Amino acid sequence: MSGSGEMPDLNALLSQLGQVQDSLRAAQETATTQVVEGVAGGGLVRVVGTGDLQVRAVTIDPSAVDPGDVDTLQDLVLAALRGFVEAAKQLQAQAIGGVDLGGGLEGLLGG
């Protein structure tokens, strides 16, 4: 809003809000189709999935399998899962960050 004290056009703001919602929905849908990956142990363990946090595959290099050291393998799987989740969150943030709020809504939202 401007400093003149004028009230914003509510219909225009509601229209903009609808457009922003559509843009957010489209950005989220795009993120769900993007493939992301978490890797640990220099590639010994890989977790692959989509931006909506749906794990599609876990790959473990046979050299990482040591029956006498299961703890290390578990740590590698956990690290790869965490990397996958972080990559998916970054993808979602980038998708949503690219949505234009429009001048009227940014003013109302403090932007």
Helices and strands as residue ranges (DSSP letters): H 10-33, E 35-40, G 41-43, E 45-50, E 55-60, G 62-64, H 70-97, H 102-108
